Amino acid sequence: MNGSVEYPSEVNSNTIVEQGNKSVEPQSTAKIVKTAMKTVTGTEQRNKKLQGLFIELMANSINHGFPNNERKKWIVSTSHYKKAKCVSFSFIDNGVGILKTLNQKIDRKVITLFKGKSDLLKSAFKGDIGSRTGLPFRGKGLPFIKDKYDTNRISNLFILTNNVILDFKHQKFYEIGISYSGTFYYFELNSNNNLWI
């Protein structure tokens, strides 16, 4: 295989981080966050809300996406758009997906109360479902992720899990004909977001 990398690709900030068998990788994501803040604000700095979001995505993936202890893996990808002062993020895991995890936690009779799979997922992200343990500090992961969108910490939140798409930007929540095993998150950080509050 022959080829070359164009010079702009050699010096840009785009990254792909692949990790398996660890619940979180704070050092790698701290660097990703600081680099993203530099693209958006011009200064490399911390963003605790964005860092917390990555920690939650990783913890959810490892703790809930792999019930049978199969090979755990997540991938974070970033693309920087310096002129637009915007960074896009993709977070992907190869677990069982949020719907299958919810099905294991919730009684089948309760599931039938929802209008469909997208309705069930919307309720989970709103925090209406909670944890099967009944402990008040559990079951907060998905609402935490959605809160970062609702409070304008991130933009353009898009989620694909199993055979459901949650497109929060366009308020479209629907099922697709092909099932995806795992979970894919896409979101952006730009200068219109609440970066420091």
Beta strands, then each sheet from edge to edge (+ up, - down):
strand 1: 15-20
strand 2: 73-81
strand 3: 86-93
strand 4: 155-167
strand 5: 172-190
sheet 1: 1+ 2- 3+ 5- 4+
end
